[in-house]
Amino acid sequence: MNRVIFILLSIILLTGCVKTTKETTETDVMPAVGSVNLFYFHGKQRCPTCNAIEALTKTVADSLSNEGVKLFIIDINEKENQPLVDRFEVSWSSLFVVGHDSIENLTETGFSHARNNPDCFKAQLTETIKRAE
């Protein structure tokens, strides 16, 4: 399911870049009112903490998917993902919670808690998602 969403997002981004070079804008990443997008960025080589952040984020996103939460897993090294990488100004593993009118960076929370205190990470991610709805 996540792979399908990622492919659709990539197609949309690539289609928009075919005729003109366009920067990714707020409207390209901001979800509809009442829904939340999670963007997890990663590189080719990943540490155990990066893998834990992704796995726990998937767990939370899956549990809230019927509430309009969508997860996008983005490889920062893939050329087609460059507009999003530039938009979020990422250069390594990063996690963003994007609501209709907010963007919150949970990267530090992920690296602080994903491996050593996963319940704390999931609780903070869930709370951030609820605030962003």
C-alpha positions in Angstrom: 0.0 0.0 0.0 2.8 2.4 0.9 4.6 1.6 -2.3 1.5 2.4 -4.3 1.2 5.8 -2.6 4.9 6.5 -3.1 4.6 5.6 -6.8 1.5 7.9 -7.2 3.3 10.7 -5.4 6.3 10.3 -7.6 4.2 10.3 -10.8 2.4 13.5 -9.7 5.8 15.2 -8.9 7.3 14.1 -12.1 4.3 15.1 -14.2 4.5 18.6 -12.7 8.2 18.8 -13.6 7.9 17.7 -17.3 7.1 21.0 -18.9 8.6 23.5 -16.4 11.0 23.5 -13.6 9.0 24.2 -10.5 9.8 24.4 -6.9 7.7 22.3 -4.6 5.3 24.6 -2.8 3.2 24.4 0.4 0.2 23.1 -1.6 2.3 20.2 -2.9 2.8 18.8 0.5 -0.1 20.1 2.6 -2.9 17.6 3.0 -6.6 18.3 3.0 -8.3 19.5 6.2 -8.7 16.7 8.6 -5.9 14.5 7.2 -2.2 14.3 8.0 0.8 13.3 5.9 3.9 11.7 7.4 7.1 12.1 5.4 10.0 9.8 6.4 13.2 10.5 4.4 16.1 8.1 4.4 19.3 7.5 2.5 20.7 4.3 1.0 22.6 3.2 4.1 20.6 3.1 7.3 21.5 2.6 10.9 19.4 0.5 13.4 17.8 3.7 14.7 16.7 4.8 11.2 15.1 1.4 10.7 13.4 1.7 14.1 12.0 5.1 13.2 10.6 3.8 10.0 9.1 0.7 11.5 7.4 2.5 14.4 6.2 5.3 12.1 4.6 2.6 9.9 2.9 1.0 12.9 1.4 4.4 14.0 0.4 5.3 10.5 -1.2 2.0 9.9 -3.2 2.3 13.1 -4.4 5.7 12.1 -4.8 5.2 8.3 -8.7 5.2 8.6 -8.4 8.7 10.1 -6.7 10.1 7.0 -3.1 9.6 8.0 -0.8 8.8 5.1 2.8 7.8 5.2 5.3 8.5 2.5 8.7 6.8 2.7 11.2 8.8 0.5 14.7 7.8 -0.5 16.7 11.1 -0.6 19.1 9.6 -3.2 16.5 9.1 -5.9 16.4 11.9 -8.4 12.6 11.9 -8.7 12.4 12.7 -4.9 14.6 15.8 -5.2 11.8 18.4 -5.1 10.6 17.0 -1.8 14.1 16.7 -0.4 14.7 20.3 -1.3 11.3 21.4 0.0 12.0 19.9 3.4 15.7 20.7 3.3 16.8 17.2 4.4 20.2 15.6 4.0 19.7 12.5 6.1 17.0 10.5 7.8 14.2 12.9 8.8 10.6 12.6 9.9 7.9 15.3 9.3 4.3 15.4 10.3 2.4 17.6 7.9 -1.1 18.9 8.8 -3.4 21.2 6.8 -1.7 24.3 8.3 1.4 22.9 10.1 4.7 21.1 9.6 6.4 19.5 12.6 9.9 18.0 12.5 10.1 14.9 14.7 13.5 13.8 13.6 15.1 14.6 17.0 12.3 12.8 18.8 12.8 9.7 16.6 16.5 9.6 17.2 16.1 10.1 20.9 13.4 7.5 21.5 12.8 5.0 18.6 15.3 2.4 19.8 15.5 2.9 23.5 11.9 4.0 24.3 9.7 3.0 21.4 6.5 3.6 23.4 7.5 7.2 24.1 8.2 7.7 20.4 4.9 6.3 19.3 3.0 8.3 21.9 4.7 11.6 20.8 4.2 10.8 17.2 0.5 10.0 17.8 0.1 13.2 19.8 1.7 15.3 17.1 -0.6 13.7 14.5 -3.7 14.5 16.5 -2.6 18.1 16.9 -2.0 18.4 13.2 -5.4 17.1 12.1 
